[in-house]
């Protein structure tokens, strides 16, 4: 009898200790790092890396490791940037490509999200379309430019078609991967509480699959941006306006190497800026709400 009482008391103590531990975990509040400190942590390392690249670049030019017709000086690229700024064309060129890329990405988001849900939750659709989505994701975006030109001609519809064919598979596959990693217990609990159909997709499936979905969105944006640049480089027309891809192609046609390097740097800068301004904050917020990120 004494042993039974001792065992029961030990179990009670263990449960009490476990409950206290869980309460302590709940009591840990994530706190936000001051914005100035976040900017310093996020901005300083890239700036140092850029500075190092510029120093190496300038050193190679100064030592005449290669001819200036193959590697222009940073000052020459800066001169090209200044000329475009003074002419008032720099922001127009950037906005032409950015607006196309963002609109195309939003269209891909509207198509890829429901498609991913269907593929993940309907066995027949998954068996029929799943392999096709995987194949499309591995297909180079530039391959879609010639047929898109033949289908629509040299216009914005052609541009958006190339973007969609490049980005939709990535977004859909990212969501499918996120849904595949949802613990079955979550789905059963949702059904028990009446979250089925669209309600289940909204309140259970999408929140639980968010990490994989965000990864798919990032990859979808990368494919959107690369697809757009390929389309602008290959399919050039005055009716399409001057975008970053066309700026790069014009530099090649005019044997303007500083202009080529400027276009490459602008394309790279836009890609990094979109990631830092949109996707990185979304990732941090997702991790923070799940208790996986204490400090931002």
Backbone torsions as a table, in degrees:
resi	resn	phi	psi	omega
1	UNK	NA	-40.8	179.6
2	UNK	-65.1	-39.3	179.1
3	UNK	-63.8	-39.4	179.2
4	UNK	-63.6	-42.9	178.8
5	UNK	-63.9	-39.1	-179.9
6	UNK	-65.3	-43.1	179.1
7	UNK	-62.6	-44.6	179.2
8	UNK	-61.9	-40.0	179.8
9	UNK	-65.7	-40.1	178.9
10	UNK	-63.4	-41.6	178.3
11	UNK	-63.2	-40.4	178.3
12	UNK	-62.9	-41.7	178.7
13	UNK	-64.8	-40.2	179.2
14	UNK	-63.3	-44.1	179.0
15	UNK	-64.0	-39.2	178.9
16	UNK	-64.8	-41.7	178.1
17	UNK	-64.4	-40.7	178.1
18	UNK	-63.8	-42.5	179.0
19	UNK	-63.6	-40.0	178.4
20	UNK	-64.3	-38.8	178.4
21	UNK	-64.5	-41.9	178.2
22	UNK	-65.4	-39.1	176.9
23	UNK	-62.5	-36.6	179.3
24	UNK	-66.7	-38.4	177.3
25	UNK	-64.5	-41.9	178.8
26	UNK	-63.9	-28.7	-176.8
27	UNK	-78.0	-10.7	179.7
28	UNK	-78.6	115.4	-178.1
29	UNK	-101.2	131.0	174.3
30	UNK	-72.9	140.1	-179.9
31	UNK	-123.3	149.4	-178.2
32	UNK	-86.4	133.3	172.9
33	UNK	-74.4	140.9	178.7
34	UNK	-51.8	143.9	-176.3
35	UNK	-56.7	-39.0	-179.0
36	UNK	-62.1	-40.3	-179.7
37	UNK	-69.9	-37.7	177.5
38	UNK	-62.4	-46.3	179.8
39	UNK	-61.7	-38.5	179.6
40	UNK	-64.3	-44.1	-179.2
41	UNK	-68.3	-35.9	-176.1
42	UNK	-85.4	-26.9	-173.3
43	UNK	-95.8	-38.8	-174.5
44	UNK	-61.7	-47.6	-179.9
45	UNK	-59.6	-45.6	176.8
46	UNK	-62.1	-36.9	179.4
47	UNK	-64.9	-41.0	177.6
48	UNK	-64.6	-39.5	178.4
49	UNK	-64.8	-41.9	179.0
50	UNK	-64.1	-42.2	178.4
51	UNK	-60.6	-42.2	178.6
52	UNK	-63.1	-42.7	178.7
53	UNK	-61.9	-43.1	179.6
54	UNK	-63.8	-39.6	179.0
55	UNK	-64.3	-44.4	178.0
56	UNK	-63.9	-41.3	179.4
57	UNK	-60.2	-50.5	-179.2
58	UNK	-64.7	-35.5	178.6
59	UNK	-63.8	-42.7	178.3
60	UNK	-62.5	-39.3	178.8
61	UNK	-68.7	-43.6	-177.7
62	UNK	-64.8	-37.9	179.5
63	UNK	-80.4	-3.5	-179.9
64	UNK	53.8	45.9	177.0
65	UNK	-63.4	-33.2	176.6
66	UNK	-140.7	166.7	-177.6
67	UNK	-71.3	149.7	-179.3
68	UNK	-66.4	-19.4	176.1
69	UNK	-73.3	-12.3	178.1
70	UNK	-108.7	-29.9	178.2
71	UNK	-138.0	98.7	-179.0
72	UNK	-72.3	157.9	177.5
73	UNK	-72.3	149.8	176.0
74	UNK	-55.4	-33.1	179.0
75	UNK	-64.6	-34.5	178.6
76	UNK	-67.0	-39.9	177.3
77	UNK	-66.2	-39.0	177.1
78	UNK	-63.4	-38.4	177.8
79	UNK	-62.3	-41.2	177.9
80	UNK	-63.2	-40.2	177.4
81	UNK	-63.9	-43.5	-179.6
82	UNK	-63.4	-40.4	-179.9
83	UNK	-63.5	-42.7	178.2
84	UNK	-65.0	-37.6	178.5
85	UNK	-65.6	-43.9	-179.8
86	UNK	-66.3	-32.8	178.1
87	UNK	-77.0	-13.7	-179.5
88	UNK	78.7	19.6	-178.1
89	UNK	-102.2	-13.6	-173.0
90	UNK	-61.8	-53.5	-177.2
91	UNK	-66.7	-34.2	178.5
92	UNK	-63.7	-42.6	179.7
93	UNK	-63.9	-44.7	-179.7
94	UNK	-63.7	-45.2	-176.9
95	UNK	-66.8	-34.2	178.0
96	UNK	-57.2	-45.8	-179.1
97	UNK	-76.5	-42.7	-177.5
98	UNK	-63.3	-43.5	-179.6
99	UNK	-63.2	-41.8	176.6
100	UNK	-63.3	-45.7	-177.9
101	UNK	-63.0	-43.6	-178.9
102	UNK	-68.8	-42.3	179.1
103	UNK	-65.0	-43.2	177.1
104	UNK	-62.2	-38.6	178.8
105	UNK	-66.2	-40.1	178.5
106	UNK	-64.8	-39.0	175.7
107	UNK	-63.8	-42.2	178.0
108	UNK	-63.9	-35.8	177.8
109	UNK	-64.2	-42.7	-179.3
110	UNK	-66.7	-28.7	179.9
111	UNK	-91.3	-43.1	-174.4
112	UNK	-69.4	-32.4	-177.6
113	UNK	-66.0	-55.9	177.7
114	UNK	-64.0	-32.4	177.4
115	UNK	-63.8	-42.3	177.3
116	UNK	-62.6	-39.7	177.9
117	UNK	-62.4	-44.0	-179.9
118	UNK	-64.2	-45.3	-178.9
119	UNK	-63.3	-38.7	-176.7
120	UNK	-74.1	-31.7	-171.4
121	UNK	-105.2	-16.7	-178.8
122	UNK	-111.6	115.0	-173.2
123	UNK	-61.4	-43.0	-177.6
124	UNK	-64.4	-43.8	179.4
125	UNK	-65.0	-37.5	178.7
126	UNK	-63.8	-43.1	179.7
127	UNK	-65.9	-31.4	-176.3
128	UNK	-85.6	-42.5	-171.0
129	UNK	-103.8	-25.8	-176.3
130	UNK	-52.5	-51.8	179.0
131	UNK	-62.4	-33.0	179.2
132	UNK	-66.5	-41.9	177.8
133	UNK	-61.9	-41.2	177.9
134	UNK	-62.9	-42.1	178.8
135	UNK	-65.8	-41.2	179.6
136	UNK	-64.2	-34.2	-179.4
137	UNK	-66.6	-29.5	179.8
138	UNK	-88.7	-6.0	-179.3
139	UNK	-81.1	128.7	178.0
140	UNK	-58.5	137.5	-177.4
141	UNK	-62.1	-32.6	-177.1
142	UNK	-62.4	-21.7	-178.9
143	UNK	-66.9	-22.2	-178.4
144	UNK	-85.5	-12.1	-176.0
145	UNK	-64.7	-51.0	-179.3
146	UNK	-57.5	-48.8	178.4
147	UNK	-65.2	-34.4	179.0
148	UNK	-64.5	-37.4	176.9
149	UNK	-64.5	-41.5	179.9
150	UNK	-68.4	-33.2	-179.8
151	UNK	-73.7	-46.1	-169.5
152	UNK	-116.7	-14.9	-174.6
153	UNK	85.3	-172.0	-178.9
154	UNK	-88.4	85.7	179.6
155	UNK	-151.4	-179.1	-176.9
156	UNK	-67.5	-29.4	178.1
157	UNK	-59.3	-38.2	177.0
158	UNK	-63.2	-42.6	179.9
159	UNK	-61.0	-47.5	-176.9
160	UNK	-68.5	-32.5	177.0
161	UNK	-62.4	-44.9	179.1
162	UNK	-63.0	-40.8	179.4
163	UNK	-63.3	-45.8	-178.1
164	UNK	-63.2	-44.4	-179.2
165	UNK	-66.2	-24.3	177.4
166	UNK	-87.0	-33.9	-171.2
167	UNK	-97.0	-34.3	-175.5
168	UNK	-57.9	-47.3	179.3
169	UNK	-58.8	-38.0	-179.7
170	UNK	-66.2	-43.3	179.7
171	UNK	-65.8	-45.4	-179.6
172	UNK	-63.8	-45.3	-179.7
173	UNK	-65.8	-35.4	176.4
174	UNK	-62.9	-42.4	178.6
175	UNK	-67.5	-40.6	177.6
176	UNK	-59.6	-44.3	178.9
177	UNK	-62.4	-42.3	178.7
178	UNK	-63.3	-40.3	179.9
179	UNK	-68.2	-37.6	179.6
180	UNK	-62.3	-25.0	-177.6
181	UNK	-96.3	8.5	175.9
182	UNK	-75.2	128.4	176.3
183	UNK	-59.4	133.0	-179.7
184	UNK	-55.5	-27.7	180.0
185	UNK	-59.8	-38.1	179.6
186	UNK	-61.9	-43.5	-178.6
187	UNK	-66.3	-42.0	179.0
188	UNK	-65.3	-40.2	178.3
189	UNK	-63.8	-40.1	178.3
190	UNK	-63.5	-43.3	178.1
191	UNK	-64.6	-37.4	178.5
192	UNK	-62.3	-36.3	-179.0
193	UNK	-85.8	3.4	176.8
194	UNK	90.9	9.3	179.9
195	UNK	-88.3	85.3	178.3
196	UNK	-122.3	164.9	178.8
197	UNK	63.0	-133.4	-178.8
198	UNK	-66.3	-35.0	177.6
199	UNK	-63.7	-41.5	178.1
200	UNK	-65.4	-38.9	178.6
201	UNK	-64.9	-37.7	-176.1
202	UNK	-78.2	-42.8	-171.0
203	UNK	-98.9	-16.0	-177.6
204	UNK	-120.7	-58.3	-171.3
205	UNK	-66.7	-52.6	-176.3
206	UNK	-63.5	-46.7	177.5
207	UNK	-62.1	-39.6	-178.2
208	UNK	-70.5	-30.6	-178.1
209	UNK	-91.9	8.4	-172.1
210	UNK	-58.6	-42.5	180.0
211	UNK	-58.7	-47.1	178.4
212	UNK	-67.0	-35.7	178.8
213	UNK	-64.2	-43.0	178.4
214	UNK	-63.7	-38.5	176.0
215	UNK	-61.4	-40.5	176.7
216	UNK	-66.1	-35.6	178.2
217	UNK	-66.0	-42.3	178.0
218	UNK	-61.5	-45.5	178.7
219	UNK	-67.3	-35.3	177.2
220	UNK	-63.5	-40.1	176.6
221	UNK	-65.2	-41.1	178.3
222	UNK	-59.8	-42.7	178.3
223	UNK	-67.9	-37.4	177.8
224	UNK	-60.3	-47.1	-176.5
225	UNK	-67.2	-43.8	179.1
226	UNK	-67.3	-39.2	178.6
227	UNK	-62.7	-42.9	179.7
228	UNK	-63.3	-43.7	-180.0
229	UNK	-62.9	-39.9	177.8
230	UNK	-63.1	-41.9	180.0
231	UNK	-66.2	-41.4	-179.3
232	UNK	-68.5	-33.2	179.9
233	UNK	-71.3	-43.9	-174.1
234	UNK	-81.5	-46.7	-174.7
235	UNK	-101.1	92.9	-178.5
236	UNK	-105.7	139.1	178.5
237	UNK	-160.7	142.7	176.7
238	UNK	-59.0	-28.4	-178.8
239	UNK	-69.7	-20.5	-178.5
240	UNK	-85.7	-11.4	-176.0
241	UNK	78.9	173.1	-177.9
242	UNK	-99.1	110.8	175.4
243	UNK	-107.3	-176.7	-177.5
244	UNK	-66.8	-38.4	177.4
245	UNK	-63.3	-43.2	177.7
246	UNK	-67.3	-34.1	175.8
247	UNK	-61.0	-41.8	177.7
248	UNK	-63.7	-43.4	-179.9
249	UNK	-67.7	-36.8	177.3
250	UNK	-63.7	-39.7	177.4
251	UNK	-61.9	-38.9	177.5
252	UNK	-66.6	-44.6	-178.6
253	UNK	-64.4	-33.7	-178.6
254	UNK	-91.9	6.2	-176.9
255	UNK	50.9	44.5	179.8
256	UNK	-106.0	86.8	-175.2
257	UNK	-65.0	-40.5	174.7
258	UNK	-58.2	-38.3	177.2
259	UNK	-65.2	-37.2	177.2
260	UNK	-63.8	-46.8	179.1
261	UNK	-64.4	-36.9	178.2
262	UNK	-62.6	-45.0	179.2
263	UNK	-62.1	-42.2	179.0
264	UNK	-61.7	-44.8	-179.2
265	UNK	-65.1	-37.4	178.8
266	UNK	-67.7	-41.4	177.7
267	UNK	-61.2	-43.8	179.0
268	UNK	-65.0	-41.5	-178.4
269	UNK	-63.7	-42.9	179.4
270	UNK	-63.1	-43.5	179.3
271	UNK	-60.8	-43.0	179.1
272	UNK	-67.7	-40.4	-178.4
273	UNK	-63.7	-42.1	179.2
274	UNK	-62.5	-40.5	179.6
275	UNK	-65.3	-44.5	-177.6
276	UNK	-70.6	-34.5	-174.3
277	UNK	-88.1	-25.6	-174.0
278	UNK	-116.6	-58.9	-169.7
279	UNK	-78.4	-39.9	178.9
280	UNK	-61.5	-45.5	175.7
281	UNK	-61.3	-37.3	178.3
282	UNK	-64.0	-41.8	178.7
283	UNK	-64.0	-45.1	-179.9
284	UNK	-62.5	-40.4	180.0
285	UNK	-65.5	-41.1	178.7
286	UNK	-63.0	-46.3	179.3
287	UNK	-64.3	-38.4	-178.3
288	UNK	-67.1	-42.2	-179.0
289	UNK	-68.4	-22.4	178.3
290	UNK	-94.7	5.5	178.6
291	UNK	74.0	18.7	-178.6
292	UNK	-99.0	-4.6	-178.9
293	UNK	-138.9	106.4	-178.0
294	UNK	-81.5	-42.5	-178.9
295	UNK	-114.2	134.8	179.9
296	UNK	-88.4	NA	NA
